[in-house]
C-alpha cells in the first residue's frame, strides 16, 4: 500500500476512519447505516477485512459488489444479532460522555420540542452488539453532557443494569467530520483519539459540549492510500460522500 499522491478530501478521511472501525472484526456481520458508514464498511471488506459479511438491507448477505452470497431471512438475522456477532454503526442526534445516544426526540419525551426517528433498534443493537457511531456534524448540540432520551445504551447505564446488559455490550469508536473518538479505560469516558487533517485539538474541544479526555499527544487521522482512493471512487462514483462531508 502506498501513501496518497493526490489531494485527499475530508470525506475520504472519514470513510477510511469508518473502515478502521472494522479492523480485526473477522467473520461477523458488518451493519454500517448511512452513506459514509456504508462506503467505509465496504472499503474495509475490499481492503483488509475480506471476511466481513454485509447485508443488502433486506433478506440477503452480499459481497462488496452487491452479489448475493447467502439468504438472510428475518428470523436468522435476529439469531445473529442476539448472539453478539455483529458490529453496527449508527448515527445520533445527541451523544453523551459515556456513549448514551439519542435519536428519538429533543426535549421532554412527553412533549418534545422535536420528534426524531424513535428508538428503532438502538437499545437492542447496543446491548447485543459492538456499536460505533458516525456523526457528520460535530457540535455542542450533538455532544451533550446528558441526552434527552436514551435510545442507545452507554457504558454507565449498561454497567448499572448488570451482567445481562454487559455480556455483548461494547462501544468502540465515534467518527465525526472532525475527529475519531473512543472510550478510555477504566471509566469509559469519551476520549479524543485523532483529529482529521486541518483540524486542531482545540477545534474538537470547542465543538464538544462536555469535557473530553484529551491525551498529551493526539495524532492526525490516517490518510487513505492510493489503492484506497481508487476503491472509494469505485464504491462511490457519484461522490455522495462529498455531499455528506463537503469541503477539502
C-alpha positions as CSV (number, residue, x, y, z in Angstrom):
1,X,0.0,0.0,0.0
2,X,1.2,3.5,-0.8
3,X,0.6,6.9,0.7
4,X,-1.6,9.1,-1.5
5,X,-0.1,11.2,-4.2
6,X,-3.1,13.4,-4.8
7,X,-5.0,15.8,-2.5
8,X,-7.3,14.0,-0.1
9,X,-10.7,15.4,0.9
10,X,-12.2,15.3,4.4
11,X,-14.9,12.8,3.3
12,X,-12.2,10.4,2.2
13,X,-10.5,10.5,5.6
14,X,-13.9,9.9,7.2
15,X,-14.5,6.8,5.0
16,X,-11.1,5.4,6.0
17,X,-11.8,6.1,9.7
18,X,-15.1,4.2,9.4
19,X,-13.3,1.3,7.7
20,X,-10.8,1.2,10.5
21,X,-13.6,0.7,13.0
22,X,-14.0,-2.8,11.5
23,X,-10.3,-3.7,11.6
24,X,-9.8,-7.1,13.3
25,X,-13.5,-8.0,13.3
26,X,-13.1,-11.0,11.1
27,X,-16.2,-13.0,10.1
28,X,-19.1,-11.1,11.6
29,X,-22.0,-9.1,10.2
30,X,-21.0,-5.5,9.4
31,X,-24.0,-3.2,9.6
32,X,-22.9,0.3,8.8
33,X,-26.0,2.6,8.5
34,X,-25.8,5.7,6.3
35,X,-23.9,6.9,3.3
36,X,-20.3,7.3,4.6
37,X,-20.7,4.3,7.0
38,X,-21.8,2.1,4.2
39,X,-18.9,3.2,1.9
40,X,-16.4,2.8,4.8
41,X,-17.7,-0.7,5.6
42,X,-17.4,-1.8,2.0
43,X,-13.9,-0.3,1.9
44,X,-12.9,-2.4,4.9
45,X,-14.1,-5.6,3.2
46,X,-12.4,-4.8,0.0
47,X,-9.1,-3.9,1.6
48,X,-8.2,-5.5,4.9
49,X,-11.3,-7.4,6.3
50,X,-12.4,-9.7,3.5
51,X,-14.4,-12.0,5.8
52,X,-16.9,-9.3,6.8
53,X,-20.4,-10.2,6.0
54,X,-22.6,-7.4,4.6
55,X,-26.3,-7.2,4.1
56,X,-28.5,-5.7,1.3
57,X,-30.7,-4.2,4.0
58,X,-33.4,-6.7,3.3
59,X,-33.0,-10.5,3.2
60,X,-29.6,-11.3,1.7
61,X,-26.0,-11.3,2.6
62,X,-23.9,-9.8,-0.2
63,X,-20.3,-9.1,-1.1
64,X,-18.9,-5.6,-1.7
65,X,-20.2,-5.6,-5.2
66,X,-23.7,-6.5,-4.2
67,X,-23.6,-10.1,-5.4
68,X,-25.7,-12.4,-3.2
69,X,-23.7,-14.7,-1.0
70,X,-26.5,-16.2,1.2
71,X,-30.1,-15.9,2.1
72,X,-30.7,-14.0,5.4
73,X,-34.4,-14.2,6.5
74,X,-35.6,-12.1,9.3
75,X,-35.5,-14.8,11.9
76,X,-31.9,-15.7,11.0
77,X,-30.8,-12.1,11.4
78,X,-32.1,-12.0,14.9
79,X,-30.1,-15.1,15.7
80,X,-27.0,-13.2,14.6
81,X,-27.9,-10.1,16.5
82,X,-28.7,-11.8,19.8
83,X,-25.5,-13.8,19.7
84,X,-23.3,-10.7,19.5
85,X,-21.9,-11.5,16.0
86,X,-22.5,-8.0,14.5
87,X,-20.8,-4.6,14.5
88,X,-23.3,-1.8,13.8
89,X,-22.6,1.8,13.1
90,X,-25.4,4.2,13.8
91,X,-26.0,7.9,13.8
92,X,-27.1,10.1,16.7
93,X,-28.8,13.4,17.3
94,X,-27.2,13.5,20.8
95,X,-24.4,11.5,22.5
96,X,-23.0,11.9,26.0
97,X,-19.6,11.3,27.6
98,X,-20.3,7.6,28.2
99,X,-21.8,6.9,24.8
100,X,-25.5,7.1,25.6
101,X,-27.2,8.0,22.3
102,X,-30.5,9.7,21.4
103,X,-32.2,9.9,18.1
104,X,-35.8,9.7,19.4
105,X,-36.7,13.2,20.5
106,X,-35.3,16.5,21.7
107,X,-36.7,17.8,24.9
108,X,-39.2,16.1,27.3
109,X,-40.3,12.8,25.7
110,X,-43.9,13.6,26.9
111,X,-44.0,16.8,24.9
112,X,-40.8,17.0,22.8
113,X,-39.5,20.1,21.0
114,X,-38.7,17.9,18.1
115,X,-39.8,14.3,17.2
116,X,-37.0,12.4,15.6
117,X,-36.6,8.8,14.4
118,X,-37.8,7.0,17.5
119,X,-35.9,4.2,19.3
120,X,-35.7,2.0,16.3
121,X,-33.3,-0.9,17.1
122,X,-30.8,1.2,19.1
123,X,-31.4,-0.4,22.6
124,X,-31.0,-3.9,21.2
125,X,-28.1,-3.0,19.0
126,X,-26.1,-1.5,21.8
127,X,-26.8,-4.3,24.3
128,X,-26.3,-7.1,21.9
129,X,-23.6,-6.0,19.5
130,X,-20.4,-3.9,19.2
131,X,-21.5,-0.4,18.3
132,X,-19.8,2.6,16.8
133,X,-21.2,5.9,15.8
134,X,-21.0,8.2,12.8
135,X,-21.7,12.0,13.5
136,X,-21.3,14.1,10.3
137,X,-21.7,17.4,12.1
138,X,-19.6,17.5,15.3
139,X,-21.0,20.2,17.5
140,X,-22.1,21.0,21.1
141,X,-25.8,20.4,20.4
142,X,-24.9,16.8,19.5
143,X,-22.1,16.1,22.0
144,X,-24.0,16.9,25.2
145,X,-23.5,16.3,28.9
146,X,-26.7,14.3,29.1
147,X,-29.0,13.1,26.4
148,X,-32.7,14.0,26.5
149,X,-33.8,10.4,25.7
150,X,-31.6,7.3,26.0
151,X,-32.0,5.1,22.8
152,X,-28.5,3.7,22.5
153,X,-27.1,2.4,25.9
154,X,-23.8,3.8,27.1
155,X,-21.2,2.2,29.3
156,X,-22.5,3.7,32.6
157,X,-26.1,2.5,32.0
158,X,-25.1,-0.9,30.8
159,X,-22.9,-1.4,33.8
160,X,-25.7,-0.3,36.1
161,X,-28.1,-2.8,34.5
162,X,-25.8,-5.7,35.3
163,X,-24.3,-8.8,33.6
164,X,-27.1,-9.4,31.2
165,X,-26.6,-5.9,29.7
166,X,-22.8,-6.1,29.5
167,X,-22.3,-9.5,28.0
168,X,-22.1,-8.3,24.5
169,X,-22.2,-4.5,25.0
170,X,-19.2,-2.6,23.7
171,X,-19.0,0.9,22.3
172,X,-15.9,1.1,20.1
173,X,-15.5,4.4,18.1
174,X,-17.2,7.7,17.4
175,X,-16.2,9.0,14.0
176,X,-17.1,12.6,13.1
177,X,-16.4,15.1,10.4
178,X,-13.7,16.5,12.7
179,X,-12.1,13.6,14.6
180,X,-12.1,10.0,15.8
181,X,-13.0,9.3,19.4
182,X,-13.1,6.2,21.6
183,X,-13.7,5.5,25.3
184,X,-10.8,5.4,27.8
185,X,-10.3,2.7,30.4
186,X,-11.4,2.0,33.1
187,X,-14.0,4.8,33.4
188,X,-15.3,4.6,29.8
189,X,-15.4,8.3,29.3
190,X,-15.1,9.6,25.7
191,X,-11.6,10.3,24.6
192,X,-10.1,12.1,21.6
193,X,-8.2,9.5,19.5
194,X,-7.2,11.5,16.4
195,X,-8.1,14.7,14.6
196,X,-8.6,14.9,10.9
197,X,-6.1,16.8,8.7
198,X,-6.7,20.6,9.1
199,X,-8.5,20.2,12.4
200,X,-6.9,21.1,15.7
201,X,-7.5,19.6,19.2
202,X,-9.0,22.9,20.3
203,X,-11.4,22.8,17.3
204,X,-12.8,19.5,18.7
205,X,-12.8,20.6,22.3
206,X,-14.8,23.8,21.4
207,X,-17.2,21.7,19.4
208,X,-17.9,19.3,22.2
209,X,-20.5,20.2,25.0
210,X,-18.7,18.2,27.7
211,X,-15.1,17.7,28.9
212,X,-13.3,15.2,26.7
213,X,-10.4,13.0,27.8
214,X,-7.5,14.5,25.7
215,X,-4.2,12.6,25.7
216,X,-0.9,14.6,25.8
217,X,-0.4,13.8,22.2
218,X,-3.2,13.5,19.6
219,X,-2.2,12.1,16.2
220,X,-3.7,13.0,12.8
221,X,-6.2,10.6,11.4
222,X,-4.8,8.2,8.8
223,X,-5.0,9.3,5.2
224,X,-6.3,6.9,2.5
225,X,-3.7,5.2,0.3
226,X,-3.8,5.5,-3.5
227,X,-5.3,2.0,-3.5
228,X,-8.0,3.0,-1.1
229,X,-8.8,6.2,-3.0
230,X,-9.3,4.1,-6.1
231,X,-11.6,1.8,-4.2
232,X,-13.6,4.8,-2.9
233,X,-14.1,6.0,-6.5
234,X,-15.3,2.5,-7.4
235,X,-17.7,2.4,-4.4
236,X,-18.9,6.0,-4.7
237,X,-18.5,7.2,-8.3
238,X,-21.2,9.8,-7.9
239,X,-19.4,11.4,-4.9
240,X,-22.3,11.0,-2.4
241,X,-19.6,11.1,0.4
242,X,-18.8,14.7,-0.5
243,X,-22.4,15.8,-0.1
244,X,-22.4,14.4,3.4
245,X,-19.0,15.9,4.3
246,X,-18.3,18.8,1.9
247,X,-15.0,20.7,1.6
248,X,-11.4,19.8,1.3
